[in-house]
């Protein structure tokens, strides 16, 4: 069951959806309007895919410190709250359909650049890292689902 309203906003993405969304983000970031336009035409759910990608990026970049980290600060609570507000705004914007994809993509790129990248970081590299994280998360989710569907018998001899 979702922990908050924000948690319930997004559909899980497939590996193919993640790949398409990141191709689109890279095309927008590079100013490649032709590729971006082709991807939106090919995939009318692009706005939803981008919003789902944003969820993973925001979750990874704004999560509060864990029990083994330093205690959360006022800044970490503020950043986590800002991330939730950002995701709600993207979800609302996503309702406009495929026409919202370019603006959502640019907003995600701006968020990553302004909030999550250090001064020396390259946005293209950051997108690669977040895509790898998203694909890794899909793999972990698939393993967890598989384990739940086929539990290991720990009582076997």
Backbone bond lengths (Angstrom), bond angles and torsions (degrees), N, CA, C in turn:
res aa  C-N    CA-C-N  psi(-1)  N-CA   C-N-CA  omega(-1)  CA-C   N-CA-C  phi
1 X - - - 1.453 - - 1.524 108.91 -
2 X 1.321 118.37 137.05 1.459 121.30 -178.34 1.522 112.09 -61.63
3 X 1.321 114.82 146.66 1.449 121.74 179.91 1.528 112.38 -80.96
4 X 1.314 116.48 -31.19 1.460 120.12 -178.14 1.523 109.44 -147.36
5 X 1.327 115.58 172.77 1.457 121.03 177.80 1.526 110.38 -58.45
6 X 1.318 117.03 -41.45 1.453 120.97 -178.80 1.515 110.94 -62.23
7 X 1.333 118.00 -38.59 1.458 121.09 -179.34 1.520 111.97 -61.33
8 X 1.316 118.03 -27.80 1.460 122.06 -174.92 1.528 113.35 -90.06
9 X 1.325 118.66 1.46 1.456 121.03 -172.33 1.525 114.18 -78.52
10 X 1.307 118.68 -23.30 1.447 120.13 -166.47 1.511 113.19 -119.70
11 X 1.321 114.42 143.68 1.458 121.94 174.04 1.531 107.26 -83.11
12 X 1.325 116.82 145.94 1.467 118.16 173.93 1.532 109.73 -63.10
13 X 1.316 116.42 143.61 1.458 121.36 -179.55 1.521 110.72 -99.90
14 X 1.314 115.78 148.09 1.453 120.95 173.49 1.523 108.52 -83.44
15 X 1.324 116.03 168.20 1.464 119.49 177.53 1.528 110.40 -62.46
16 X 1.320 117.14 -36.83 1.459 121.09 177.90 1.531 111.03 -64.33
17 X 1.327 117.16 -41.98 1.472 120.89 178.89 1.525 110.47 -64.00
18 X 1.325 116.63 -40.50 1.472 120.61 177.89 1.529 109.76 -61.35
19 X 1.323 116.87 -46.82 1.464 120.84 -178.99 1.527 111.25 -61.45
20 X 1.326 117.16 -44.55 1.468 120.80 -179.89 1.529 110.59 -63.87
21 X 1.316 116.42 -44.47 1.467 119.89 -179.07 1.529 111.45 -62.43
22 X 1.324 117.26 -41.87 1.462 118.89 179.20 1.529 111.70 -71.40
23 X 1.328 118.22 -33.06 1.475 119.71 173.59 1.525 109.29 -60.83
24 X 1.322 115.78 -41.75 1.456 120.47 179.82 1.535 110.59 -65.42
25 X 1.336 116.91 -45.99 1.467 119.93 178.33 1.526 111.02 -57.88
26 X 1.326 116.90 -43.86 1.464 120.43 179.60 1.529 111.18 -64.52
27 X 1.327 117.34 -39.29 1.468 120.29 178.61 1.523 110.43 -64.13
28 X 1.318 117.48 -44.92 1.469 120.78 178.60 1.520 109.98 -63.92
29 X 1.323 116.97 -44.60 1.465 120.92 -178.92 1.526 111.16 -61.58
30 X 1.332 117.02 -36.33 1.468 121.55 -178.95 1.529 112.67 -84.30
31 X 1.340 117.21 -5.25 1.459 120.23 -178.64 1.528 112.77 76.13
32 X 1.328 116.93 22.36 1.460 122.13 -179.67 1.531 109.32 -89.84
33 X 1.333 115.27 82.25 1.469 121.30 -175.80 1.524 112.48 -64.46
34 X 1.323 117.56 -32.87 1.464 120.57 -179.52 1.528 110.71 -63.60
35 X 1.326 117.02 -51.61 1.467 120.48 -179.85 1.517 110.47 -63.89
36 X 1.327 117.28 -43.70 1.465 120.71 179.36 1.525 110.48 -59.63
37 X 1.329 116.58 -44.68 1.461 120.54 179.40 1.518 112.36 -62.91
38 X 1.327 117.04 -41.83 1.469 120.92 178.14 1.533 111.01 -62.74
39 X 1.328 116.27 -41.00 1.464 119.72 -178.93 1.528 111.70 -66.04
40 X 1.323 117.42 -38.89 1.470 120.27 179.30 1.525 110.31 -67.84
41 X 1.321 116.81 -39.22 1.465 120.04 178.60 1.530 109.62 -65.83
42 X 1.311 116.51 -42.00 1.464 121.53 -179.66 1.523 111.54 -67.57
43 X 1.319 116.77 -36.30 1.463 120.75 -175.86 1.527 110.55 -126.87
44 X 1.343 117.18 94.01 1.465 120.62 -178.10 1.532 113.72 -68.25
45 X 1.326 117.37 -12.10 1.481 119.94 177.34 1.525 112.35 -90.07
46 X 1.332 117.44 15.49 1.456 121.86 -174.97 1.536 111.74 -55.27
47 X 1.321 118.68 -41.73 1.469 120.29 -179.87 1.522 110.66 -58.60
48 X 1.326 116.96 -42.69 1.467 120.79 178.81 1.522 110.21 -67.94
49 X 1.330 118.08 -40.52 1.462 120.91 178.11 1.527 110.48 -60.59
50 X 1.330 116.45 -44.77 1.463 120.62 -179.30 1.521 111.47 -64.30
51 X 1.320 116.34 -38.54 1.460 119.84 178.32 1.530 109.95 -66.48
52 X 1.321 117.09 -38.56 1.460 120.70 175.66 1.514 112.27 -64.51
53 X 1.330 116.78 -40.69 1.463 121.39 176.14 1.528 109.87 -62.84
54 X 1.323 116.02 -42.53 1.466 120.21 179.20 1.522 110.42 -59.28
55 X 1.334 116.91 -37.90 1.461 119.50 179.04 1.524 110.64 -57.64
56 X 1.327 116.88 -47.35 1.467 120.07 179.86 1.510 112.48 -64.43
57 X 1.324 117.05 -40.76 1.461 121.05 179.57 1.524 110.44 -65.00
58 X 1.326 116.30 -46.09 1.461 120.05 -179.03 1.528 110.42 -65.85
59 X 1.327 116.62 -42.95 1.462 120.13 179.24 1.525 110.86 -59.93
60 X 1.340 116.45 -45.19 1.468 120.17 -179.92 1.525 112.04 -67.96
61 X 1.316 116.79 -37.13 1.460 120.25 -173.51 1.506 116.05 -89.83
62 X 1.328 118.19 -15.82 1.463 119.28 -175.30 1.518 113.37 -124.04
63 X 1.329 117.93 5.63 1.465 118.99 -177.18 1.523 111.04 -65.10
64 X 1.312 114.34 148.75 1.459 120.18 179.70 1.524 109.82 -71.49
65 X 1.337 117.04 152.40 1.464 119.67 179.60 1.533 111.34 -59.15
66 X 1.317 115.13 147.86 1.465 120.90 177.92 1.508 111.27 -83.56
67 X 1.330 117.08 -179.28 1.469 121.02 -176.04 1.530 113.17 -64.39
68 X 1.341 117.95 -22.97 1.464 120.24 -179.93 1.521 112.93 -90.84
69 X 1.320 116.85 -4.93 1.459 121.58 -179.94 1.529 109.42 -95.49
70 X 1.330 114.46 176.60 1.461 118.88 174.34 1.525 109.23 -61.74
71 X 1.308 116.94 156.89 1.464 121.18 179.10 1.522 110.07 -60.50
72 X 1.341 116.40 144.76 1.472 118.82 178.23 1.528 110.66 -59.66
73 X 1.318 114.60 146.29 1.459 120.67 177.37 1.520 109.08 -108.30
74 X 1.306 115.96 172.23 1.454 120.36 176.15 1.524 109.35 -57.44
75 X 1.337 116.87 -39.76 1.464 120.97 179.64 1.523 111.85 -62.03
76 X 1.338 117.14 -39.13 1.467 118.17 -178.61 1.527 111.01 -69.27
77 X 1.335 117.65 -36.51 1.472 119.81 175.51 1.527 110.65 -66.17
78 X 1.320 116.35 -40.23 1.459 120.88 178.83 1.520 110.86 -63.25
79 X 1.329 117.06 -44.63 1.454 120.52 -179.76 1.531 111.01 -64.71
80 X 1.327 118.18 -41.56 1.471 121.26 177.84 1.529 110.39 -62.14
81 X 1.321 117.20 -41.78 1.467 121.36 178.86 1.521 110.49 -67.34
82 X 1.308 117.41 -42.49 1.461 121.56 176.67 1.531 110.31 -58.41
83 X 1.317 117.04 -41.92 1.463 121.06 178.16 1.514 111.93 -60.16
84 X 1.332 117.41 -41.82 1.467 121.04 178.97 1.528 111.49 -65.46
85 X 1.312 116.79 -41.21 1.470 120.88 178.21 1.526 109.74 -64.40
86 X 1.309 116.32 -43.24 1.465 122.20 178.39 1.532 110.35 -58.34
87 X 1.328 117.25 -45.69 1.464 120.70 -179.63 1.522 112.16 -65.81
88 X 1.323 117.61 -39.24 1.473 119.51 176.87 1.520 111.02 -62.45
89 X 1.330 116.03 -40.23 1.462 120.02 178.99 1.528 110.88 -64.72
90 X 1.325 117.18 -43.30 1.461 120.01 178.35 1.520 111.39 -63.38
91 X 1.327 116.38 -39.75 1.464 120.01 179.41 1.534 110.36 -61.90
92 X 1.311 117.01 -43.55 1.459 121.07 178.31 1.525 110.20 -62.86
93 X 1.312 115.89 -43.81 1.455 122.25 -179.47 1.522 110.87 -64.73
94 X 1.326 116.60 -36.99 1.466 122.55 -179.30 1.519 111.61 -59.20
95 X 1.323 117.42 -27.92 1.462 121.15 -178.46 1.520 112.51 -61.43
96 X 1.329 117.55 -17.42 1.468 121.28 177.79 1.524 111.92 -71.94
97 X 1.328 117.58 -11.67 1.455 120.93 176.79 1.513 113.42 89.83
98 X 1.333 116.61 -157.53 1.462 121.67 -174.38 1.530 113.85 -59.26
99 X 1.334 117.13 -28.31 1.460 119.61 -179.30 1.526 112.64 -64.80
100 X 1.328 117.35 -20.12 1.462 120.79 -179.73 1.523 112.59 -83.17
101 X 1.336 118.13 -13.19 1.466 121.73 -173.88 1.532 114.10 -54.98
102 X 1.335 120.26 -47.44 1.467 118.25 -178.90 1.532 113.08 -60.53
103 X 1.309 116.67 -41.95 1.472 119.59 -179.15 1.526 111.22 -70.55
104 X 1.331 117.35 -38.56 1.469 119.98 177.44 1.527 109.23 -63.52
105 X 1.335 116.99 -44.99 1.463 120.43 179.70 1.527 110.77 -59.66
106 X 1.316 117.35 -47.13 1.464 119.86 -179.35 1.525 111.15 -63.81
107 X 1.323 116.99 -36.55 1.457 120.80 178.55 1.526 110.91 -66.90
108 X 1.327 117.64 -40.98 1.466 121.01 176.78 1.526 109.95 -63.00
109 X 1.323 116.90 -44.52 1.468 120.85 178.27 1.522 110.35 -61.10
110 X 1.325 117.34 -43.88 1.470 120.71 178.37 1.527 111.27 -62.62
111 X 1.333 117.25 -40.74 1.459 121.44 178.55 1.529 110.55 -61.50
112 X 1.322 115.92 -48.46 1.470 119.83 -179.71 1.521 109.89 -61.50
113 X 1.320 116.94 -44.90 1.464 120.91 -178.21 1.528 111.94 -65.11
114 X 1.326 117.13 -48.41 1.462 121.21 -173.57 1.524 113.74 -79.21
115 X 1.322 117.23 -35.69 1.461 119.78 -172.08 1.525 112.51 -102.00
116 X 1.315 117.79 -39.07 1.457 119.83 -169.00 1.521 115.51 -106.10
117 X 1.326 118.87 -18.60 1.459 120.95 -179.63 1.521 110.58 -92.00
118 X 1.319 114.94 139.82 1.461 120.15 170.40 1.527 107.18 -76.09
119 X 1.325 117.06 166.58 1.461 120.48 -177.00 1.528 112.62 -56.04
120 X 1.320 117.51 -36.88 1.458 121.36 -175.68 1.533 112.97 -87.02
121 X 1.331 117.67 -7.21 1.464 120.82 -177.98 1.521 111.66 -72.16
122 X 1.302 114.75 147.82 1.456 123.47 176.39 1.521 107.36 -99.51
123 X 1.332 118.62 129.60 1.462 122.37 -177.97 1.527 110.33 -60.52
124 X 1.333 118.06 -37.91 1.469 120.24 179.37 1.524 110.02 -62.23
125 X 1.312 116.92 -41.39 1.471 120.40 177.61 1.530 110.16 -65.83
126 X 1.320 116.91 -41.90 1.470 120.44 179.13 1.529 110.41 -60.85
127 X 1.333 118.05 -41.50 1.463 120.71 177.67 1.523 110.90 -63.35
128 X 1.349 116.79 -38.31 1.471 119.71 176.33 1.526 110.96 -61.07
129 X 1.325 116.12 -43.91 1.466 120.90 -180.00 1.522 110.47 -62.94
130 X 1.324 117.47 -46.57 1.465 120.06 -178.90 1.527 111.60 -67.53
131 X 1.330 117.58 -33.48 1.467 119.18 176.25 1.525 110.17 -66.29
132 X 1.327 117.00 -42.93 1.470 120.14 177.31 1.515 111.01 -60.71
133 X 1.331 116.10 -41.13 1.467 120.36 177.55 1.523 110.84 -62.80
134 X 1.333 116.81 -42.87 1.465 120.83 -179.82 1.518 110.67 -63.26
135 X 1.317 116.91 -43.86 1.467 120.11 179.37 1.529 110.51 -67.71
136 X 1.322 117.19 -37.60 1.457 120.33 176.27 1.513 111.40 -63.94
137 X 1.316 116.52 -38.53 1.463 121.45 177.93 1.525 110.61 -64.82
138 X 1.328 116.59 -40.39 1.461 120.18 177.39 1.524 110.29 -61.48
139 X 1.324 116.61 -40.46 1.454 120.73 178.91 1.523 110.34 -64.54
140 X 1.331 116.80 -44.36 1.469 120.37 178.21 1.522 111.23 -63.58
141 X 1.336 117.10 -42.02 1.466 120.51 178.24 1.521 111.00 -62.99
142 X 1.345 116.52 -40.58 1.463 120.22 179.38 1.522 110.46 -65.48
143 X 1.318 117.31 -40.90 1.468 120.46 178.15 1.523 110.80 -64.31
144 X 1.331 116.61 -41.64 1.466 120.19 179.26 1.524 110.73 -64.38
145 X 1.330 116.96 -41.82 1.462 120.87 178.96 1.527 110.11 -65.10
146 X 1.308 116.75 -40.60 1.465 121.19 179.08 1.520 110.57 -65.00
147 X 1.317 116.53 -42.11 1.469 120.19 178.84 1.517 111.02 -64.85
148 X 1.331 117.00 -37.35 1.467 120.41 179.07 1.518 110.69 -68.82
149 X 1.333 116.35 -36.48 1.463 120.20 -179.28 1.520 111.66 -75.16
150 X 1.312 117.02 -30.50 1.464 122.29 -177.75 1.520 108.86 -130.35
151 X 1.348 117.79 73.75 1.457 119.00 -176.68 1.520 111.70 -63.67
152 X 1.296 114.17 146.44 1.468 121.21 178.99 1.524 107.80 -78.78
153 X 1.305 116.80 133.94 1.461 121.93 177.87 1.513 107.96 -83.18
154 X 1.320 116.38 104.13 1.457 120.65 -178.40 1.517 112.07 -82.01
155 X 1.334 117.77 -6.32 1.454 121.80 179.08 1.523 112.31 -94.86
156 X 1.323 117.11 -1.12 1.465 120.02 -178.69 1.518 109.65 -66.83
157 X 1.354 116.55 146.79 1.474 119.05 -178.97 1.488 112.05 -69.21
